[in-house]
Amino acid sequence: MLAPYRPLFAVPGALRFIAGTALSRTGGAMFGVAVIVMVSERQGSYGLAGAVSAVGLAVLAVAGPVLGRLIDQHGQRRVARPFMVLSAVAGLGTALASGFGAPVWTLFVLYGVSAFLPEPGPMSRARWAYIFRDDPDRLHTAMSFEQVADEASFVIGPVIAVLVSTLWFPEAGLVLAEVLFTVGVLTFLAARETEPPVVARADRPSGLAVRRPGLLIVATALVMTGVIFGANEVVAVAFAEADGNASLSSVVLGGFAVGSTLAGLWFGARTFRSTLTRRLLVAATAMLVLEVPALFVANTWQLTVVMVVAGSATAPMLITSLSLAQRLVPAALVTEGMAVAVTGILIGISAGSAVGGWAVEVLGPQRAYAVPVTAGLVAVAIIAVRRRHLEGAELARLSSPVP
């Protein structure tokens, strides 16, 4: 199953940028949990901790497409390095403000500024899109590898963040996250041989990537996917606690990530001849169907099994949607286009966490799984209703000349 991934590491310079994204992804996966642990320990309020984390997520959602557009226009190194320095200084400033008891508003400002950062995922996927621009099968494998790397970081990162913050001091998780993220992005940017060239201004298409046919449909479907992720996190913790197994909530969420990782490895090793639009509809349907049993589980262990199985639909959904986002935009807008798609996920996660928490309070942990199930149903409906338009946009891009 791993054999199809070996050629990725043979690409000149790829090993360096893969290592860089591995570090930066791990650091990125630590941010949210690290801030929540830090603020809750110092301020004694999970509500305040969640609010600070939410501000960072909101800024990141706005920053993604903006920085993605700048990167497409001026190049990854030229844009990412100064924003990386700004982010690192603001992030470490957040830790210092917390440690020295600065006013609470400084945490919101500094952490918000630190979230205006270049996302390694879209930049890395843009490199693969350039490297394998004439080899769609290998590009599919590369995009699958990217998703597996994302999932692995969210299995490892939060555990490290909680561990160091608990064993050392409350700000340790955030400090380590900033170090790993900064070193990782700088290592990634140092791999200059794989950086996509900037398309000359005269050859660049006008307008924003989000206005390209089909991209908004994909981003909207990914908002619903993000709702599933965000709601699952909140409801799983509440369900495990209500079942008397609060410590097993991490096992439930880890099972979801493991199922997604294994499915991503399998999915990337396969060759498909159907359109990405059709695969997206199948993946979204699987995501819905496999989430439904969560409404009927009797205990935490049953929920864990259900989440492992449900997670197996996640990687194919994300791999296909991000691959489609890349295909729907011209090469000159590829980073911006994928950043738009990722922003959809981030918005969905934030909304899913909020709605999931409300559902737990109103409906109880068991029935609260109606939130991710409903989100899955909406995602399927969006894709099904707009399938012809989306498929037409995909085929039109395939037949258009590549600059």
ROZA-964313 format. One line per 8 residues: number of its first residue (from 1); for each residue x, y, z of C-alpha. Coordinates in steps of 0.25 Angstrom, whole numbers, m for minus. Example, Ala and Ser with C-alpha at 12.3 -4.5 7.8 and 13.67 -1.06 7.14 Angstrom:
<recs>
1) 49/m18/31 ~ 55/m4/29
</recs>
This chain:
<recs>
1) 0/0/0 ~ 12/9/2 ~ 19/6/m11 ~ 12/17/m19 ~ 17/28/m9 ~ 32/25/m11 ~ 33/33/m24 ~ 29/45/m16
9) 42/45/m8 ~ 50/43/m20 ~ 46/57/m26 ~ 59/66/m24 ~ 57/75/m12 ~ 44/68/m8 ~ 50/62/4 ~ 54/75/10
17) 40/82/8 ~ 33/69/13 ~ 41/70/26 ~ 38/85/27 ~ 23/83/26 ~ 23/71/36 ~ 29/80/46 ~ 20/92/43
25) 8/83/43 ~ 11/78/56 ~ 13/92/62 ~ 0/96/55 ~ m8/85/61 ~ m3/89/75 ~ m7/104/74 ~ m22/102/78
33) m20/92/89 ~ m8/99/95 ~ m15/113/96 ~ m27/107/103 ~ m19/100/113 ~ m10/112/115 ~ m22/122/117 ~ m30/113/125
41) m19/110/135 ~ m15/124/136 ~ m29/131/136 ~ m37/119/141 ~ m48/120/130 ~ m50/111/119 ~ m60/121/113 ~ m49/131/112
49) m39/121/106 ~ m49/117/96 ~ m51/131/92 ~ m36/134/90 ~ m35/121/82 ~ m47/125/73 ~ m41/139/70 ~ m28/132/65
57) m37/123/56 ~ m45/134/51 ~ m32/142/47 ~ m26/130/41 ~ m39/128/32 ~ m38/142/27 ~ m23/142/25 ~ m22/129/17
65) m28/134/4 ~ m21/148/5 ~ m7/142/7 ~ m10/131/m3 ~ m13/142/m13 ~ 0/150/m10 ~ 8/137/m10 ~ 3/134/m24
73) 6/148/m29 ~ 20/149/m22 ~ 25/135/m19 ~ 25/127/m6 ~ 38/131/0 ~ 36/146/m3 ~ 23/146/4 ~ 23/135/15
81) 36/139/21 ~ 33/153/27 ~ 19/148/31 ~ 25/136/38 ~ 34/146/46 ~ 22/154/50 ~ 14/142/54 ~ 26/136/62
89) 28/149/70 ~ 13/151/73 ~ 12/136/77 ~ 23/137/87 ~ 18/151/91 ~ 5/143/95 ~ 12/133/103 ~ 20/145/110
97) 7/153/113 ~ 1/140/119 ~ 13/137/127 ~ 14/151/133 ~ 0/153/135 ~ m3/164/125 ~ m17/169/123 ~ m26/159/116
105) m28/168/104 ~ m14/166/100 ~ m16/151/99 ~ m27/154/88 ~ m19/164/81 ~ m5/157/81 ~ m11/143/78 ~ m20/149/67
113) m8/155/60 ~ 0/142/61 ~ m11/135/53 ~ m8/144/41 ~ 2/133/36 ~ 5/126/23 ~ m2/112/24 ~ 8/101/20
121) m3/92/14 ~ m8/100/2 ~ 7/104/m1 ~ 11/89/0 ~ 0/85/m9 ~ 3/96/m19 ~ 17/90/m20 ~ 12/76/m23
129) 2/82/m33 ~ 14/89/m40 ~ 23/77/m40 ~ 12/67/m45 ~ 4/76/m54 ~ 5/66/m65 ~ 3/54/m57 ~ m11/54/m51
137) m9/40/m45 ~ 3/44/m37 ~ m3/57/m33 ~ m15/49/m27 ~ m4/41/m19 ~ 3/54/m15 ~ m10/60/m10 ~ m14/48/m2
145) 0/48/4 ~ m3/62/8 ~ m16/58/15 ~ m10/47/22 ~ 1/56/27 ~ m10/66/32 ~ m17/55/40 ~ m4/50/46
153) m1/64/51 ~ m14/65/58 ~ m12/51/65 ~ 2/55/70 ~ 1/70/72 ~ m10/72/82 ~ m4/61/91 ~ 10/68/91
161) 3/81/94 ~ m4/76/106 ~ 8/68/111 ~ 18/79/111 ~ 8/89/117 ~ 5/80/128 ~ 19/75/131 ~ 26/89/130
169) 18/101/130 ~ 5/106/124 ~ 11/114/113 ~ 21/102/109 ~ 11/97/98 ~ 10/110/91 ~ 25/113/91 ~ 28/99/86
177) 17/100/75 ~ 23/114/71 ~ 37/108/70 ~ 33/95/62 ~ 24/103/53 ~ 34/114/50 ~ 46/104/48 ~ 37/96/39
185) 32/107/30 ~ 46/112/29 ~ 51/98/25 ~ 40/97/15 ~ 43/111/9 ~ 58/107/8 ~ 55/96/m2 ~ 55/106/m14
193) 56/96/m25 ~ 42/91/m23 ~ 36/105/m22 ~ 26/108/m33 ~ 30/119/m42 ~ 22/132/m41 ~ 13/134/m54 ~ 16/147/m60
201) 6/159/m58 ~ 3/159/m72 ~ m1/145/m72 ~ m9/145/m59 ~ m24/144/m60 ~ m32/155/m54 ~ m42/154/m42 ~ m42/146/m29
209) m40/131/m28 ~ m53/129/m21 ~ m61/135/m33 ~ m55/123/m42 ~ m67/114/m46 ~ m69/103/m36 ~ m59/107/m25 ~ m70/113/m16
217) m78/100/m17 ~ m66/92/m12 ~ m63/102/m1 ~ m78/102/4 ~ m78/87/4 ~ m65/88/12 ~ m72/97/22 ~ m81/86/25
225) m69/76/26 ~ m63/85/36 ~ m76/86/44 ~ m75/70/45 ~ m61/71/50 ~ m64/82/60 ~ m77/76/65 ~ m71/62/67
233) m60/68/76 ~ m69/75/85 ~ m80/64/85 ~ m70/53/87 ~ m64/59/100 ~ m79/61/105 ~ m83/47/102 ~ m71/41/108
241) m73/49/121 ~ m88/46/122 ~ m84/31/120 ~ m74/32/132 ~ m62/31/123 ~ m57/45/121 ~ m43/40/120 ~ m47/32/107
249) m51/44/99 ~ m37/46/93 ~ m38/31/89 ~ m51/34/82 ~ m45/46/74 ~ m32/38/72 ~ m40/27/66 ~ m46/37/56
257) m33/42/52 ~ m27/27/51 ~ m39/23/42 ~ m36/35/33 ~ m21/33/32 ~ m23/18/28 ~ m33/22/18 ~ m24/33/12
265) m13/23/10 ~ m22/13/3 ~ m29/24/m5 ~ m16/30/m10 ~ m11/16/m15 ~ m23/15/m24 ~ m24/20/m38 ~ m38/26/m42
273) m43/29/m56 ~ m56/36/m51 ~ m57/51/m50 ~ m54/58/m37 ~ m68/63/m36 ~ m74/49/m36 ~ m63/44/m26 ~ m67/56/m17
281) m82/52/m17 ~ m78/38/m13 ~ m69/42/m2 ~ m79/52/3 ~ m90/41/3 ~ m80/32/10 ~ m77/42/21 ~ m92/44/24
289) m96/29/24 ~ m84/25/33 ~ m87/37/43 ~ m102/32/45 ~ m99/20/54 ~ m93/30/65 ~ m108/34/68 ~ m110/20/73
297) m98/15/81 ~ m100/11/95 ~ m86/14/101 ~ m72/20/99 ~ m66/8/93 ~ m77/6/83 ~ m75/21/79 ~ m60/19/77
305) m63/8/67 ~ m73/16/60 ~ m63/28/59 ~ m52/19/54 ~ m61/15/42 ~ m67/29/40 ~ m53/35/40 ~ m50/26/28
313) m59/35/19 ~ m52/48/23 ~ m39/46/16 ~ m45/43/3 ~ m54/55/4 ~ m43/64/7 ~ m33/59/m3 ~ m44/60/m14
321) m49/73/m10 ~ m35/80/m9 ~ m31/73/m22 ~ m44/78/m29 ~ m41/92/m23 ~ m27/92/m29 ~ m33/87/m43 ~ m43/98/m43
329) m34/110/m43 ~ m23/114/m53 ~ m8/111/m48 ~ m6/125/m45 ~ m17/125/m34 ~ m15/111/m29 ~ m10/115/m15 ~ m21/125/m13
337) m31/115/m18 ~ m27/104/m8 ~ m26/114/3 ~ m41/117/0 ~ m45/103/1 ~ m37/101/14 ~ m44/114/19 ~ m57/107/17
345) m52/96/26 ~ m48/105/37 ~ m61/113/37 ~ m68/100/38 ~ m60/95/50 ~ m63/108/57 ~ m78/107/55 ~ m78/92/57
353) m72/94/71 ~ m82/105/75 ~ m94/98/70 ~ m89/85/75 ~ m88/91/89 ~ m102/97/88 ~ m108/83/84 ~ m101/76/95
361) m108/86/105 ~ m121/85/98 ~ m122/71/93 ~ m112/63/101 ~ m99/57/96 ~ m106/45/89 ~ m116/53/81 ~ m105/64/78
369) m100/55/68 ~ m111/60/59 ~ m102/72/57 ~ m91/65/49 ~ m101/56/42 ~ m109/68/38 ~ m97/75/33 ~ m93/63/25
377) m107/63/19 ~ m106/77/15 ~ m92/75/8 ~ m98/63/0 ~ m110/72/m4 ~ m100/84/m8 ~ m92/75/m17 ~ m104/67/m23
385) m112/79/m27 ~ m100/86/m33 ~ m93/74/m39 ~ m95/78/m53 ~ m90/92/m51 ~ m78/86/m43 ~ m75/75/m53 ~ m76/85/m65
393) m66/94/m58 ~ m56/83/m56 ~ m57/78/m70 ~ m55/92/m75 ~ m43/94/m67 ~ m37/81/m72 ~ m39/85/m87 ~ m33/99/m85
401) m19/101/m89 ~ m9/102/m77 ~ 0/114/m77
</recs>
